[in-house]
Amino acid sequence: MAIEEFDVFVIGSGVAGQVAAEACVKEGYSVAIADNREFGGTCANRGCDPKKVILSTTRLINASQYLKGKGISKLPKSSWKDIMKFKSEFTEAVPIKTEEKLKKLNIKMYHQSPKFIDTNTLSVEGKSVKVKKIIIAAGLIPKPLTIKGGSLALLSDDFLELNELPDQIIFIGAGYIGMEFAHMAASLGVDVTVIDSGERPLSIFDKDMVAYIVNASESMGIKFIFNAEVLKIEELRKNKRVHYKVANKKESVKATLVFNTTGRVPSTGSLELDKGNVSHNKEGIEVNEYLQNPKNKMVYACGDIANNTVPLTPFSSKEGKIAAYNLHHGNKKKANFPISPTVAFTLPNIAAVGLSEKEAKATYKHVHVVNKDASSSYNAKRVNEPIYAYKTIVDKSTNIILGAHLVGPEAGEVINLFAMAIYKKMTVQEIKDIIFTYPSWSGDIAYMF
């Protein structure tokens, strides 16, 4: 078996892997990178970016329905074929452009997932590769649906590549992916059912705000089955039947397609980490505050696969830089990041940043909470949006903003203002002193306390 040698080997070609590899090249290292799928990672190829392209159309259709009879006389018609063609304009070139960029940096590329042979040797494409340092940035993969007939369920990748939309879809799992896809499909006329083991969808978000999303979903025709244990998926002649149990009562529902949107897990299965003495757990590669594996100190991990980091693209790029810096300079830079906003691009959006009401009350003695339905406000009325709400959390002793939770058409944008305010430890009065444009969704922030 041929032996190749590199200073640094990067596993994964997504945002974290690319940033880390480029940073290592700039430090003068010889670098190799490997990926078992098309280069460019999940976000650009089959995640955030293509999803947001599709949402552009569904958002317009949704907004037009609210304005029917108020300036819109005829609702726009959608073409899934054209949507997919438009999406491809963003995704088709990603692998080629990524490889071209890496090639210009003289980074050796492997198109296979490597396996550890020992602490600093990998096996990839039939070769043994000796390395001084390894950066693992392999990301996450869909969580397997380990039930009878589980393989009959399609994945998020499949949804983004559908040639045509079916009449009915069942989504098993009501997290970010399941809910966003459910809203996309329902907006385009699909009969949608969402099944989840919890009592509500989007469990990471504020319960009061999620209630608005449930109402919005049901008004779109989405049907929910909560507190359900999915038992099996049965293949029928034209459809799939999902068998489930709620409160010890067995039921079933059928649809043309079923999607597994139960979540994602670290992509560690094929790496044979134990042979490399790399410590890991169900949450991913174990890392310390410098993103270094505590057991095999030649290994760093960054991005979604690292066990104590936030699985969001903006963090991945920062972590890639930190891993490369510490690899070269010694562990001097900690992976400490400010609070970050999060959003589910449902229709309308739901977004949050900072502390939840429960967290705030457990930490601070005196907390002021404003929980308001703002659907009667001017911004909601001018677009005839029926759902617009917010919850803001403030420390009464200092008047500093602790958290914000929003539901609305532009919640994914407005939440960024709250993120800046919380990061800078701004008070409510300091927010109120700022002059915002009017009328604008962001301008409403001054009235949310």
Buried (B, 14 or more C-beta within 10 A) or exposed (E): EEEBEBBBBBBBBBBBBBBBBBBBBEBEBBBBBBBBBBBBBBBBBBBBBBBBBBBEBBBEBBBBBBBEEEEBEEEEEBEBEEBBEBBEEBBEEBBEEBBEBBEEBEBBBBBBBBBBBEBBBBBBEEBBBBBBBBBBBBBBBBBEBEBEBBEBBBBBBBBBBBEEBBEBBBBBBBBBBBBBBBBBBBBBBBBBBBBBBEEBBBEEBBBBBBEBBBEBBEEBEBBBBBBBBBBBBBEEEEBBBBBBEEEEEEEEBBBBBBBBBBEBBBBBEEBBBEBBBBBBEEEBBBBBEBBBBEBBEBBBBBBBBBBBBBBBBEBBBBBBBBBBBBBBEEBEBEBEBEBEBBBBBBBBBBBBBBBBBEBBBEEBEEBBBEBBBBBEBEBBEEBBBEBBBBBBBBBEEEBBBBBBBBBBBBBBBBBBBBBEBBEEEBBBEBBEEEEBEEEEBBBBBBBBB
